[in-house]
Amino acid sequence: MIPCGELASRNTGDPNYRLTNSYTKLKKLDEWLRNRLRYCIWHHWKKADRKRKNLICLGIEKGQAYAWSSTRMGGWAVAQSPILGTTITLSRLKRKGYKPMIDYLNRTQTSIF
């Protein structure tokens, strides 16, 4: 059990520490969300032929696209691997309307960070 004086000091602690802690948590959540979007895109493509064609459209060479489209890895593993990390980048997601939470936090609290 935490003594009352120590609990009060933890609650009123350094506000910058709390904000930077929330910043790192928000950054991890944002990374997870981007991976989830990549997973949904990969899952939406369904068949290996469609995956291969879409990877080629995203700029991957034909041989590499064939190898990546017929991978035996699960969708979540593919979303976190270079297969989708190099093709479905943050800039491509932004062009499709994705707004990173970190950008919003930086706009609203620029004086702290």
ROKOL-334680 format. One record per residue: x, y, z of N, C-alpha, C, O, CB in turn. Coordinates in steps of 0.2 Angstrom, whole numbers, plus 2048, in hexadecimal, padded with zeros to 3 digits. Glycine has a CB too. Layout:
N
XYZXYZXYZXYZXYZ ...
This chain:
113
8047FA80080080080080480680080A8068037FB800806 80280B7FC8068117FC8048168017FE8178028058157F4 80981980580781E80A80482480680582680180D82180E 7FF82880A7FC82E8078008338057FE8367FF7F783080D 80583580880A83A80680D8387FF80E83C7FB80F83C80B 80F8327FE8128307F880D8307F380F8317ED8158297F9 80782E7F480282E7EF8008357ED7FF8367E77FB82B7F2 80083A7F17FF8407EF8058437EA8038467E67FE8457F5 80B8417EC8108437E88108407E18128437DC8178427EB 80E83A7E180D8367DA80883A7D680883A7D080C82F7DB 80283C7D97FD83F7D57FE8467D37FC8487CE7F683F7DA 8028497D78048507D580B8517D280E8567D28038557DB 80D84B7D081484B7CD8168507C78118547C68168447CB 81B84F7C481D8537BF8198537B981884D7B68258527BD 8158587B78118587B28148567AB8118537A780D85F7B1 81A8587AA81E8577A481F84F7A381F84C79E82485A7A3 82084C7A98218457A981A8417A781B83D7A38238427B0 8158447A980F8417A780D8427A080B83D79D8098437AC 80F84879D80D84979681284579281084278D80E850795 81884479481D84079081B83979081C83578B824841792 81883779681683079681082F79281082A78F81582E79E 80C83379280683378E80883378680583078280083878F 80D83778580F83877E81283177B81082F77681583D77D 81682E78081982777D81382277D81381E77881E825782 80E82278180881E78180481F77A80281A77780481E787 80382577980082777380482576D8018237687FE82F773 80A82676D80E82476780E81C76680D81A760816826768 80E81876B80D81176B80680F76880580B76480E80D771 80181376A7FA8117687FA8137617F681075D7F581576C 7FD81975F7FD81B7588008157537FE81474E800821757 80681375680980D75280580775180580474C81080C755 8028067577FD8007567F78017517F67FC74E7FA7FE75D 7F58077517EF80874D7F18087467ED8067417EC80F74E 7F780A7447FA80A73D7FB80373B7F980173680180E73C 7FD7FE7407FE7F773E7F77F473D7F67F07398027F4744 7F27F67417EB7F47407E97F673A7E57F17367E77F6746 7EA7FC7377E77FE7317EB7FA72B7E87F77267E9805730 7F17F872C7F57F47277F27ED7277F17EA7227FD7F4729 7F17EA72D7EE7E472D7E77E472A7E67DF7267ED7E2735 7E37E972B7DC7E97287DD7E97207D97E671C7D87EF72A 7E27ED71E7E37EE7167E57E77147E27E470F7E87F3715 7EA7E47177EC7DD7157E77D87157E67D47107F27DB71A 7E37D871A7DD7D371B7D87D57157D47D07137DA7D4722 7D77DB7137D27DD70E7D47DA7077D07D97037D17E470E 7DB7DA7067DD7D77007DB7D06FF7DB7CD6F97E47D86FF 7DB7CC7047D97C57047DD7C07017E17BC7047D27C4702 7DD7C06FA7E07BB6F67E77BD6F47E97C36F47DC7B96F0 7EB7B86F37F27B96F27F37BD6EB7F87C16EB7F67B26F1 7EF7BC6E67F07BF6E07EE7C76E17F27CB6DE7EB7BD6DB 7E97C86E57E87CF6E67ED7D36EA7EF7D86E97E17D06EA 7F07CF6EF7F57D26F37FB7D36EF7FE7D86EF7F77CD6F9 7FD7CE6EA8037CF6E68027D56E18067DA6E18047C96E2 7FC7D66DE7FA7DC6DA7FB7E26DE7FD7E76DB7F47DB6D7 7F87E36E47F87E96E87FF7EA6EA8017F06EA7F47E86EE 8037E56EC80A7E76EE80E7EA6E88127EE6E980D7E06F0 80D7E76E28107E96DC80E7F16DB8127F56D980F7E56D6 8087F26DB8057F96DB8087FE6E08098046DE7FE7F96DB 80A7FB6E680D7FF6EB8158006EA8188036EE80C7FC6F2 8187FD6E481F7FE6E38237F86E48297F96E48218046E6 8217F26E68257ED6E88277E96E18227E86DD8227E86ED 82D7E66E082E7E26DA82A7DC6DA8287DA6DF8367E16DA 8297D96D48257D46D38277CE6D78237CA6DA8247D26CC 82D7CC6D78307C66DB82E7C76E282C7C26E58377C56D9 8307CD6E582F7CE6EC8287CE6ED8267CB6F38327D46EE 8247D16E981C7D16EA8197CA6EA8157C86EE8197D56E5 81C7C66E68197BF6E681B7BB6EC8177B86EF81C7BB6E0 8217BC6EF8247B96F58207BB6FB81D7B76FF82B7BA6F6 81F7C26FB81B7C57018147C37018117C270681C7CC701 8117C36FB80A7C16FA8087BA6FC8027B96FE8077C36F3 80D7B66FB80B7AF6FD80E7AD7048107A770580E7AA6F8 80F7B27088127B070F80E7AC7138077AD7128147B7712 8107A871880C7A471C80B7A87238087A572780F79D71D 80E7AE72380D7B172A8067B472A8027B57258127B772A 8047B57307FD7B77327FD7BF7308027C272F7FB7B6739 7F77C17307F57C872E7F97CD7337FB7D27307EE7C972E 7F87CC7397FB7D073E8037D173D8067D673E7F97CF745 8067CB73C80D7CA73B80F7CE7358157D173580F7C373B 80B7CD73080D7D172980C7D872A8107DC7288087CF724 8077DB72E8067E272F80C7E573380E7EB7328007E3733 8107E17378157E473B81C7E27378217E573A8157E1742 81C7DF7328227DD72E8247E27298207E77288227D672B 82A7E272682B7E77218277E671A8277EA7168327E671F 8237E071A81F7E071481A7E57148197E870E81B7D9715 8167E77198127ED7188157F371B8127F971A80B7EB71C 81A7F371F81D7F97228207FD71D82180371E8227F7728 8237FA7188267FD7128227FF70D82380470982C7F9710 81C7FC70C8177FE7078128027098108077068147F7704 80F80170F80980571180C80A71780C80871D803801714 81080F71581381371980E81871C80981971B819817715 81181C72180D82172480B82771F80582972081182572A 80F82871B80D82D71680882B71180382F71081382F711 80782571080282270C7FB8227107F682370D80381B709 7FC8207167F682071A7F382771B7ED82871B7F881D721 7F882C71C7F683371D7F28357167ED8397177FC83871E 7F58337107F183570A7EA83270A7E68357067F5833704 7E982D70D7E282A70D7DE82C7137D882A7137E382270D 7E18317177DC83471C7DE8337237DB8357277D683271A 7E382F7247E582D72B7E983372E7ED83672B7EA82772B 7E68357347E983A7387ED83773E7E98357437E483F73A 7F383773F7F78357457F583974B7F483F74B7FE835743 7F48357507F28387577F883D7597F784275D7F083375C 7FE83B75880483E75A80484575780684A75A80A83B758 80284675080184D74D7FC8517517FE85775280084C746 7F784E7537F28527567F485475D7F385A75F7EB84E757 7F88507607FB85276780085776680085C76A7FE84C76A 80485776180985C76080686275E80986876080E85975A 80186375A7FD8697597FA86C75F7FA87275F7F8868753 7F78687637F486B7697F986D76F7F78717737EF86676B 7FE86976F80386B77580A86C77380E86877580286577A 80B87176E81187276B81687477081C873770811876765 81487877581987B77A81C87677F82187878281588077E 81987078081C86C785821867781826866784816867787 81F86577B82486177882986477382D86277082085B773 
